[in-house]
Amino acid sequence: MARTRRGSTAARSLIALALVFVVVFAVVAVTAATATGKKWTPELGLDLAGGTQIVLQPVVVGGAGKVSPQQLAQSVDIIRARIDGSGVGEAEITTEGGENVVVAVPGRIDQKQRDLIKQSSQLRFRAVLVSGAGVNPPVPAPTPSGSPAATPSKAPTAAPTATSGPAGPSSSPSTSAKSGLPQALLAATSTPSPTATPAPTRTPSPAPSAAKPTDGSDLAQITPALQQEFIALDCSKTSAVQGSQDDPKKPLVTCSDDKTEKFVLGPAEVIGTDIADATAGLRTNSQGNITNEWAINLSFDGAGTTKFRTVTARITSLEAPRNRFAVVLDGQVITAPTSQAVITNGQAEISGSFTQESATALANQLKYGALPISFTTETETTISPLLGSEQLQRGLLAGLIGLLLVVVYSVIQYRGLAMVSIASVLVAAALTYGTVVLLGQAQGFRLSLAGITGLIVSIGITADSFIVYFERVRDEVREGRSLRAAVETGWKRAKRTILAADGINFLAAVVLYVLAAGNVRGFAYTLGLTTIIDVVVVFLFTHPLLTLLARTRFFGGGHRLSGLDPEHLGSTVRVVGIKANIGTIAGRRAAATRSTPKEA
């Protein structure tokens, strides 16, 4: 019964491994067939495939002062985090002459990734004073009475909400049914003279420019010049806000990044460096159940928590649109959610009509958007591979030589058992190949020459695992156990050693990945990946296969070419043939009777 259970367990393990192969290669096949630019081969890194190089020149806000080496170093770190967060692997970000930042990305990058790299660094939170439709309504034709025709414009779409709990729908900005303009600016356009005193409206109108604003939401900040700038702004024009001065201490007239809404914003009150973390995930409702709605979770540091508490405490009770705060990046509003509660713990949630992709993109902008300086693009060029196909061929040749040496050693040392070791290496290689292709398709992982080196090293890791196992089994055979018993007893001892060795390799890979940069991280990544695959192959293939082979006459009978011949291994215990091992109960009783001395 126990032998039957072992056989069924081994079979189930092999079936599980087969299912892993089916899933990995099915996903690769579907992605290669449906996604543009995806293929059955691994993506190659900058040194093997070439790519795009962008040279960025730092610019100090306001044009005064000089960029310090510390600012430049911090910029490199944040740009690298941005690129890694977008799924581009093996990118190189360096400084040039202590002045410029050079970004080299493998392969061809799309416009989304290009914009992410070029994006400047000023992420700021500002209170919304006025908002309106991004495209100005057409100028109405005069009627015989001289009064304008009624052409109400469409109100902006409701913005996402920022709350510490479930968020409700946000309110649309208050507009006039007569003109379609926000109430706060209606007075500025209701008379022919731009300097006329604003008429009273339902929404408080801007105070005279001489009045001193009391806080970031005070409409006294809206001067006649800002009024005219807001009215004239048309977000449909691509150059509408290009080159605008985003002075954090002054109000700002700008557009949303999707060009659908324009704003008058107060001074910056929270900055990007006040954000500790930003992640995208599915919302959890008040009952603790996970919903299908995507949201962004914001965490502020100590200073940011205090600032954000002050802002939300002020704007939450204000009328729309002044109960909203805008997140401004590159002088454009990337989101302007409504505040529905006072955030006191520094944990905010931005929810709305997000998809997984849009939520992740916004979370990356919030998390990595706070660079200490701004950048302009000097050059963007296509670069050729740094090493080329010859070095790649040499690397693959080195891996092939290492594999052949393992095969030769296995045949000499383990004879028939070499088929198990060779099969294990081939299975591990196939699973590694499929996983690398899958990671390239899904996460933008690219193989550099350093990464290929990690794959070559994995051959030795896999060989080390089956050598430990085989030697444990042979030790048990030397002590006189049958092969079936030796396989199970040897496995119990060997798996602890294998797990310990692979655990140390994986820990070393993790430490190297965290502390290193550039291509060294590629080596650490592939080393850690192949270590995990080695554990999977040993547990789901090598051990189950040897368990099944132990039931055969060639291996179970201790054939001299099997690699498990007790006499060849130096066993001093007399070996009972396989027929005797599987003989009937009657036969064993007869043998016992013949060996018992007859009574006198």
N, C-alpha and C positions, 0 to 999 in steps of 0.2 A: 504493500500500500504506500509506504514511504517513497519507494522508488517511482511509483506511478505519479505521485504528487510532484516529485522533483522534475520528472519529464514534462508534465503539463506546465509547471512553472517556467521551465526553460523555453518551452514553445510559446508561452504567453509573452515572455520577454522579447523573443525574436519578432513576434507579431507587433508588439509595441514599437520596436525600432523601425519596422517596415512602415508603420503608420506615420512615424516622424518623417521618414523619407518622402512618403506620399504627400504629406501636408507641405513640407518645405518646397519640393519641386513643383507641386501643383500651383502654389502661390507664385513661384518664379515664372511658370509658364503662362499663367493668366495675366500677370503684370506685363510680361514681355510682349504678349499678344495685344493687349488693350491700351497700354500707356505709351505715349509718344516718347521716343528716345530711350526706352528701356530695352535691354537685351539680355542674352543668356550668359554673357561674360562679365567678370567683375569690373567695376569702375576703377580706373587707374589714377594715381596721384599726380601731383604737379611735376615730379621728377621724371615720370614715365610717359605722361600724356600731354604735357604742356598745359596752357590755360590762359587766363586773363590777368594782367597786371594793372593796378590802378594806383597812381601816385596822388596822395592827398596833401595839400598844403594847409597847415593850421592857421586859423585866424582868430585873434583875440576879439571878443565882443567889444564893439565901440572903436576898434582900430588902435587902441593904446596898449602899450606894454609889449613884452616879449614872452613867448611861450617858454616855460621852464622845462628842464628835462623830466621833472617829476610829472608834470601835466602830460607830456608826450608819452611817458611810460604808461600812465594810467589810461590814456586814450588807446594805446595798443592793446591793453588788456581788455577793455570794454568792446573794442571792435572785434577782437578775437571771440569774445563771448557772444556777440551778436551773430557772427558768421556761424559759429558752432550751433547756436540755437536755431538757425534757419535750416540746418541739415546739411551744410556744405562741409565735407571732411577734408583733412590734410591741407588746409589753407595755411599760408605763411604770411604773417604780419610783422614787419620790421620797421625800424627807423632808418632814415637816410640822411647822413650829415648832421644829425641832431636837429633837423628842421622839418623834414617831411616824413609822412607815414606811407610805406609801400605795402600794398595789399596784393598778394598773388593767390589767385583762386584756381584750382585745377579745372580743366574742361571749360566748356562754355556755360556761362551763367545767364539766367533769365533776367528780365527787367526788374522783377520783384527783389531778387538778391542784389542786383546792381544798385537799386534805390536804397536798400538797407545798408550797404557799405558806404554809399555817398552821403547818407543822412547825417546831418550835423547833430550837435550834441546838446542843445538846450531844451530840456524837458521841464516844463513849468505848469503849475496848477494856478489858474486864474478864475476869479468869480465872473459869472456872466452878468453883464449889465443890460444889454439889448441883443436880441437875435431877430433874424428875418430870413426870408427866402434868399437863396444864394444867387438866383438870376433875377435881375430887375424886371418888373412888369413893363410891357410896352407903354410908351407915352400915349395917353388917350387923345383922340382927335377932338378939337373944340366943337361944341354944339352951338346952335343959334343963341342959346341963353348964356353962353360963356362958361358954363359950369362943366367940370370934367365928368365923363361917363363912369359909371360904377364898374370897376374891374377888379373885384376881390381876387387876391392871389391865394394859392394853396399854402396852408400852414405847414411848417416843417414836420417831418416825421418825428414821432416821440423818441427821445433819446434813451439810452440805457440808464438804469438807476444804480445808485451807489448806496448801499445800506449795510447794516450789520445783521440783517435778517432778510426774509422774503421781500422782494421789491415789487411794487405795483407800477402801473403805467404812469408815465410822466406827463405833465401838463404842457400843452403847446403854448408858445409865446403869445402874449396878448397883442392882437392886431386890430386895426380899424377896418370895419366892413366897407367904409367909404373909399379908402385909398390903398388898403393892403399893407400899410407901413406899421411898424411897431408903435404902440401908443406913446412910448417915451420919446419918440422922434417925430410924432405927428405934427407937433406945433412948429417944428422947423420947416415943414413943407406946406403948411396951411396958408401962408401969406406970401406975396411976391418977394418981399424983402428978406434976405437970409439973415439979417441982423435984427429982425423984429422980435419983440418979447414973446416967448412961447405962451400959447394959450393953455389954460388948465385942462388936464385930461384925467381919466380914471387912474392911470398909472402916474406916479410922481414924476414930474418933468425935471430936467436937469436944472440945477441951481446956477446962478451966475458964476462965471469963471473965477470971480474974485473969492468966492466962498471956498473954504478949506474943507476937503473931504474928511469925513470922520472915520471911514473904514474902506475896505476894498470893494464893498458893494454900493457905496454911496454914488448916486447919480450925479452929484455935483462935479464928478470927474469928467463928464461929457461936455466938452467945450463945443462952441459952434463949428470949429474946424473939424472936430471928430464927427459931428453930425453930418457935415457935408461929405466927409470921407466915407462914412458908412453908406450914405445914400448913393454916392457915385460908384461904390464898389460893385463890380459884377464878377462873381466867382467863376462864371463860365469861361472867362478869358484866362488862358493858362498863365499869363504873366501878372495876374491880379495882385498877388502877394509876394511875388519873387523879389528878393532884395529888401524886403521890409525890415526895419530895425525893431527887433524884439527886445526892447529895453525892459528889464524886469521891474523897474521902479515906476514905469509909466503905463497908462492904459494902452490897449492894442486893438486895432480894427483889422480883422482877418476873416478867413474862410475856413470851413471844414475841409478836410482832405478829400472828401468825395464831391466837393463843390456844390452841395445842395443847401448849405446854410451859411450865413455870415453873422458876425458877432462884433459887439463892442465889449471888450473884456477889461476888468480891473487889473491892477498891478499883480505881479506874481507873489503868491503867499506861501506856496509849498514848491520845492524844486525836486528834480529827479533823484538827487543824491539822498533825499529823505526817505526813499523807498528801499526797504530791506529786501523784499521779494515780491514777485508777481507770477502767479501760475494760473493756467486755464484748467477747468474741470467742470464736471456736471454738478448742478446745484442740488442741495439737500433741502427739502421742505421742512416746515415746522414740525411734522410728525417723524422726522428723521429718515424719510425715504428719499432715495436718489431719483431725481427726475431726469427727463431727457433734454433739459434746458442747459445750455452752456453758459458759463459765467467766468469772470476773472476775479481772482482773490488777491487782494492787495494787503501787504504787510508793511507798516512804517516803522522806522527806527524811533529812538526815544524823542529826538527833536521833531521828527515828522509827525509822531503821534500827537504831540502838543499843538503843533501848527494846524493839523487837520481837524482836531477837536474844536479849535477856535473857529475855523472856517465853517464847519458843518453846524456848529451851534448858532452861527449868525444867519446862514442862508436857508436853513431848513424851514423856517417860518415865513420867509419872504414869498411874495407872489411870483408867478412865472413871468419871465424866464430867469428872474434873479435868484431862484432857488436851485440853480444849476451851477456847476463848476466845470470849467473847460480844461482839458489836458492838452497843452500846446507843445508840439515838437516841430522844429524848423519853422517856427512862425505860423504853423497851421494847426487847427484843432483836430486831434485824432479821435476824441470822444468828449461828449459834454453831458454827462449823466445828471439826473435830478437827485438831490439829497433828500432822503425821506426820514432820516433819523440822525441824531447827534452821535458821531463815532468817537467813543471815548477810549477804546482799547487799541487803536491803531490797526484794526482788522476790518477792512472794507470789502465790499463785493460790488462789482459792476455787472449788471445783468441786462438782458435785452434780447433782441433777435439775432443772437450769435450762432454761427456754425462752429464746428470744432476748429476749422482752419482759421476763421476770422478771430475767434477767441484766443487761439495760440499766437497769432500774429500780433494782436494787441498786447497780450501779456509780455511778449518779447520786447515790444516797443517800450512798455512801461519799465521793464526790468533792466534793459540794456540801453535805454535812450539817454541816460544822463552822462554825457561826456563833458569834461571840464572846458573844452574849447570847441570852436566850430571849424569846418573844413571846406575848402574849395578843391575841385578836381583839376589837377594840372594836366595829367595825361592818362589815357587808357589805351593799352596796347595788348596785342596777342603775343604770348611768348611761346617759344618752342620747348620741347622736353629738355630738362637739364641733363638727363642721363641718356635716354634713348632706348631703342629696342635691343641694342647689343648688350647693355648691362642687364636688361630684363631677361634675355636669353641666358646670360651667364648665371643669374640667380636661379632660374628654373633648372639649369643644368646642375648646379650645386645641390639643389633639392633632389633631383633624380639620382645623382651619385650617392647621396646619403641614403636614399631609399634602397638602392641596390646593395649597399653595404649591410643594411639591416637584414635584407633578404638572405644574403650570403651567410652572415653570421647565424641566422636562425636555422638555415639548412644544416650547417656544420654542427651547431650546438644541440639542436632539438630534433633533427631528422624529420619524422612525420609530423611532429607538433608545429613545424615551420608553416604548414598550411593554415593553422589557426592564427599564427602571428601575422602572416602575410595578408590573410583575409581581414584581420582587425585593422591593419594599417590602411588597406584599400577602402574599407568602410569609413574609417575616420577621415580619409582624404576626400571621399565623395561627399560626406556630410559637411565637411568644412567648406568645400567648394560651393555647395548649394547655399549654405548659410551666408557666406561672403557675398554671393550674388544677391541674395535676398536683402541683406543689410544695405547693399549699394542701391537697390531699387527703392527701399522704404525709407532709409535714413541718410542717404547720400554718402555712405562710407566708401572710401577710396583706398586702394592698395598702393602704398609707396614701396620703394625698395626695402625700407626698414620693416614694413608690414610683412613683406614676403619673407624677410629674414625670420620674423616671428613664426611664420608657418613652417619654415624649414626646421627650426628648433623643435617644433611640436612633434616631428617624427621621432626624435629622441625621447620625448615625454611618453608617447604611445608605446614605444619599444620598451622603455623602463617598466611600464605597468605590466605588460604581459610577461616580462622576464621575472618580475617579483612573483607573479602568480604561478608560473610554470615551476620555478624553483621550490616554492612551497609544496606544490603537488608532488614533485619528485622526492622531496624530503619525506613526505608521508609514505610514498611507495618504498623508499629505502627501509623504513621502519616495519615493513611487512603488510601494510594495509592494501586492500584491493583498490583498483583504480577508482571505482565509484566512490568508495569511502574517502580515498585520498583527495579526490576533486572537491568534495564538500568540506572536508576538514581543512585542506589547504586554502580554500576560498575564505573561510572564516578568519583565518590568520592573515591572508594576503590583503584582503579588502581594507583592513585598518591601515596597513602600511601604504597602500595605494592612495587612500583618501588623505592621509597625512602628507604624503609627498605632493599630491596635486593641490592640496590646500595651501601649502607653502608657496608653490609656484603661482597660484592665483593671487595670494596676498602680495607677493612681490610685484606681480603685474599691476595690481590696483595701486599700490604705492608709487610705482614708476609712472603710471598714467596720470595720477593726481599731481605729482611733483614736477614732471617733465613737460616739455613743450615741443611743438613742431613734429618732425618725423619720429622722434623717440616715442611719442604717444601712440603712433601707429604700430610700432613694435610691441608696446605694452598691450595694446588692444587685441592684436591677433594672438599674442601669447596667452592672455586671459581667456579669449574665446576658445582656442584649441585645448586649453586645459579642461574647460567644461565639457567639450566634446569628447575628450579622452575618458572622462568619468562615465559619460553616457554609453560609449562604445564598450568599455570594459564590463559594465554592469548589464547591458542589454544585448551584447553580442559575444564577447570573448568567453565569459563564464557560461552562459547558456549553451554555446556551441560545444565547449569542452565537456559539459555535462552530457550532451547527447552523444558525442563521440565516444565517451567512456562506455557506452552500451554496445559498441560495435566489437566484433571479434578482433579486428586489427589492433585497436588501442586497448580494449578491455582485457585481451589475452596477453598483453605485454609483448607484442611482436618486437623483434630486435631492431627493426627499422622505425618503430613508432616513436622512439625517443623516451619511452616509458618502460623499457625492458629492465626488470629488477636486477637481473644479473649484470647487465651493463652499468647500472647505477651503483653497484656495489652492495646490494642487499645481502645480508647473511641469513635471512629467513627463507626457508624452503617455500617455493611458490607452488600453490595448487592451481592446476590448469583451470581454464574457464569452464570446461565441461563439468569438473567436480564442483565448482562454485555454484553452478546452476542445476546440479543434479537433484534427483527426487529425494524425498524424506526416507523412503525405503532403502535407497542406495546408501545414504549416510548411516542409517542404522546397521546395515550389513557390514559396512566398513568398520564401524565401532565394535561389532561382535567379533570380527576376525582379529582385531587388535587386542581383545581382552583375554588374559591367560585362562585356560580351562582349569576348573577345580579338580582336585585329586579325587 
